[in-house]
């Protein structure tokens, strides 16, 4: 089965939509993969600890512990006011989805 067949069958509007939906389901089915992706992004994409926690679907403290267990240096504090605002939004989003 190919991605384009899902579009041709009118189940999705685009191949990108098929892939995005498949990835969402995969990450729900494999929470350890979601955590590993968040760890990778924390290391390579310069995202905040709060954003990594949100992506992983864990609390800030859990994400901190995961990173420390993997020997990854924690970056403390936002580097700019914009980063601080992004961290606040990430925490609010996380809390909104948990309630």
SEKENU-88498 format. One record per residue (C-alpha): residue in three letters; chain; x, y, z. Coordinates in pm, 1 decimal, decimal comma, always signed. Layout:
SEKENU-88498
drenti res=Ala; chain=A; xx=X; yy=Y; zz=Z $
...
***
This chain:
SEKENU-88498
drenti res=Unk; chain=A; xx=+0,0; yy=+0,0; zz=+0,0 $
drenti res=Unk; chain=A; xx=+133,0; yy=+342,4; zz=-90,9 $
drenti res=Unk; chain=A; xx=+64,2; yy=+685,4; zz=+50,6 $
drenti res=Unk; chain=A; xx=-83,6; yy=+815,4; zz=-275,7 $
drenti res=Unk; chain=A; xx=-350,2; yy=+541,4; zz=-262,7 $
drenti res=Unk; chain=A; xx=-492,1; yy=+694,0; zz=+54,8 $
drenti res=Unk; chain=A; xx=-533,0; yy=+1023,0; zz=-129,4 $
drenti res=Unk; chain=A; xx=-675,3; yy=+856,6; zz=-441,1 $
drenti res=Unk; chain=A; xx=-930,8; yy=+677,0; zz=-222,3 $
drenti res=Unk; chain=A; xx=-1028,5; yy=+1022,3; zz=-88,6 $
drenti res=Unk; chain=A; xx=-942,9; yy=+928,7; zz=+266,4 $
drenti res=Unk; chain=A; xx=-703,2; yy=+1224,0; zz=+293,5 $
drenti res=Unk; chain=A; xx=-660,0; yy=+1550,2; zz=+107,5 $
drenti res=Unk; chain=A; xx=-286,8; yy=+1510,9; zz=+49,7 $
drenti res=Unk; chain=A; xx=+4,3; yy=+1274,3; zz=+91,6 $
drenti res=Unk; chain=A; xx=+141,3; yy=+1504,5; zz=+360,4 $
drenti res=Unk; chain=A; xx=-185,1; yy=+1466,6; zz=+556,4 $
drenti res=Unk; chain=A; xx=-151,1; yy=+1086,6; zz=+537,9 $
drenti res=Unk; chain=A; xx=+204,8; yy=+1100,9; zz=+667,1 $
drenti res=Unk; chain=A; xx=+121,9; yy=+1346,0; zz=+947,6 $
drenti res=Unk; chain=A; xx=-168,9; yy=+1129,5; zz=+1064,7 $
drenti res=Unk; chain=A; xx=+43,7; yy=+815,0; zz=+1049,9 $
drenti res=Unk; chain=A; xx=+316,3; yy=+983,3; zz=+1256,0 $
drenti res=Unk; chain=A; xx=+63,1; yy=+1099,2; zz=+1517,4 $
drenti res=Unk; chain=A; xx=-66,7; yy=+742,8; zz=+1554,0 $
drenti res=Unk; chain=A; xx=+285,3; yy=+601,7; zz=+1566,8 $
drenti res=Unk; chain=A; xx=+386,7; yy=+839,8; zz=+1844,7 $
drenti res=Unk; chain=A; xx=+73,2; yy=+752,1; zz=+2043,3 $
drenti res=Unk; chain=A; xx=+149,1; yy=+381,9; zz=+2005,9 $
drenti res=Unk; chain=A; xx=+518,6; yy=+422,7; zz=+2095,1 $
drenti res=Unk; chain=A; xx=+559,1; yy=+676,3; zz=+2377,1 $
drenti res=Unk; chain=A; xx=+928,0; yy=+585,7; zz=+2409,9 $
drenti res=Unk; chain=A; xx=+978,9; yy=+707,5; zz=+2051,6 $
drenti res=Unk; chain=A; xx=+805,0; yy=+1034,8; zz=+2137,6 $
drenti res=Unk; chain=A; xx=+1042,4; yy=+1082,9; zz=+2429,9 $
drenti res=Unk; chain=A; xx=+1346,8; yy=+997,9; zz=+2217,8 $
drenti res=Unk; chain=A; xx=+1239,2; yy=+1249,6; zz=+1952,5 $
drenti res=Unk; chain=A; xx=+1200,6; yy=+1516,8; zz=+2220,7 $
drenti res=Unk; chain=A; xx=+1549,4; yy=+1435,4; zz=+2353,2 $
drenti res=Unk; chain=A; xx=+1689,2; yy=+1459,4; zz=+2000,6 $
drenti res=Unk; chain=A; xx=+1519,9; yy=+1794,3; zz=+1939,2 $
drenti res=Unk; chain=A; xx=+1645,8; yy=+1926,8; zz=+2275,0 $
drenti res=Unk; chain=A; xx=+1999,8; yy=+1838,3; zz=+2170,6 $
drenti res=Unk; chain=A; xx=+1985,2; yy=+1949,2; zz=+1807,8 $
drenti res=Unk; chain=A; xx=+1713,0; yy=+2209,3; zz=+1763,7 $
drenti res=Unk; chain=A; xx=+1789,3; yy=+2425,1; zz=+2065,7 $
drenti res=Unk; chain=A; xx=+1438,4; yy=+2390,9; zz=+2207,3 $
drenti res=Unk; chain=A; xx=+1369,0; yy=+2463,4; zz=+2571,9 $
drenti res=Unk; chain=A; xx=+1324,1; yy=+2204,5; zz=+2842,0 $
drenti res=Unk; chain=A; xx=+955,9; yy=+2301,0; zz=+2865,9 $
drenti res=Unk; chain=A; xx=+907,2; yy=+2253,1; zz=+2491,6 $
drenti res=Unk; chain=A; xx=+1088,7; yy=+1916,9; zz=+2501,7 $
drenti res=Unk; chain=A; xx=+862,9; yy=+1807,7; zz=+2788,8 $
drenti res=Unk; chain=A; xx=+555,8; yy=+1913,6; zz=+2594,2 $
drenti res=Unk; chain=A; xx=+670,7; yy=+1721,2; zz=+2286,5 $
drenti res=Unk; chain=A; xx=+746,5; yy=+1412,8; zz=+2496,7 $
drenti res=Unk; chain=A; xx=+412,8; yy=+1431,5; zz=+2677,5 $
drenti res=Unk; chain=A; xx=+578,5; yy=+1436,5; zz=+3020,0 $
drenti res=Unk; chain=A; xx=+617,4; yy=+1693,7; zz=+3294,7 $
drenti res=Unk; chain=A; xx=+905,5; yy=+1940,3; zz=+3306,5 $
drenti res=Unk; chain=A; xx=+1056,7; yy=+1751,7; zz=+3601,8 $
drenti res=Unk; chain=A; xx=+1025,7; yy=+1415,9; zz=+3424,0 $
drenti res=Unk; chain=A; xx=+1192,7; yy=+1556,5; zz=+3112,5 $
drenti res=Unk; chain=A; xx=+1473,9; yy=+1700,7; zz=+3321,8 $
drenti res=Unk; chain=A; xx=+1526,3; yy=+1359,5; zz=+3482,5 $
drenti res=Unk; chain=A; xx=+1521,8; yy=+1183,5; zz=+3143,6 $
drenti res=Unk; chain=A; xx=+1785,3; yy=+1420,0; zz=+3007,5 $
drenti res=Unk; chain=A; xx=+2003,4; yy=+1386,4; zz=+3316,5 $
drenti res=Unk; chain=A; xx=+1977,2; yy=+1004,9; zz=+3302,5 $
drenti res=Unk; chain=A; xx=+2104,1; yy=+1022,8; zz=+2943,7 $
drenti res=Unk; chain=A; xx=+2394,5; yy=+1243,8; zz=+3052,1 $
drenti res=Unk; chain=A; xx=+2263,2; yy=+1549,4; zz=+2868,2 $
drenti res=Unk; chain=A; xx=+2352,1; yy=+1890,0; zz=+3012,5 $
drenti res=Unk; chain=A; xx=+2042,7; yy=+2089,4; zz=+3110,8 $
drenti res=Unk; chain=A; xx=+2024,9; yy=+2444,8; zz=+2979,4 $
drenti res=Unk; chain=A; xx=+1875,1; yy=+2656,8; zz=+3254,6 $
drenti res=Unk; chain=A; xx=+1686,2; yy=+2974,5; zz=+3198,4 $
drenti res=Unk; chain=A; xx=+1571,8; yy=+3132,8; zz=+2876,6 $
drenti res=Unk; chain=A; xx=+1831,6; yy=+3296,8; zz=+2654,5 $
drenti res=Unk; chain=A; xx=+1594,5; yy=+3577,3; zz=+2554,5 $
drenti res=Unk; chain=A; xx=+1255,3; yy=+3726,6; zz=+2645,1 $
drenti res=Unk; chain=A; xx=+1103,9; yy=+3556,9; zz=+2338,1 $
drenti res=Unk; chain=A; xx=+1234,4; yy=+3218,8; zz=+2451,9 $
drenti res=Unk; chain=A; xx=+1081,3; yy=+3283,2; zz=+2794,9 $
drenti res=Unk; chain=A; xx=+744,9; yy=+3355,9; zz=+2630,2 $
drenti res=Unk; chain=A; xx=+772,9; yy=+3033,0; zz=+2425,2 $
drenti res=Unk; chain=A; xx=+845,4; yy=+2836,8; zz=+2742,7 $
drenti res=Unk; chain=A; xx=+541,8; yy=+2983,7; zz=+2916,5 $
drenti res=Unk; chain=A; xx=+323,4; yy=+2897,2; zz=+2614,3 $
drenti res=Unk; chain=A; xx=+461,3; yy=+2540,8; zz=+2606,9 $
drenti res=Unk; chain=A; xx=+385,4; yy=+2489,7; zz=+2975,7 $
drenti res=Unk; chain=A; xx=+34,3; yy=+2634,4; zz=+2935,0 $
drenti res=Unk; chain=A; xx=-28,8; yy=+2408,3; zz=+2633,7 $
drenti res=Unk; chain=A; xx=+93,1; yy=+2107,5; zz=+2828,2 $
drenti res=Unk; chain=A; xx=-127,4; yy=+2188,1; zz=+3127,8 $
drenti res=Unk; chain=A; xx=-428,9; yy=+2258,4; zz=+2906,3 $
drenti res=Unk; chain=A; xx=-398,5; yy=+1918,1; zz=+2737,7 $
drenti res=Unk; chain=A; xx=-347,0; yy=+1735,7; zz=+3068,4 $
drenti res=Unk; chain=A; xx=-668,4; yy=+1862,3; zz=+3228,9 $
***
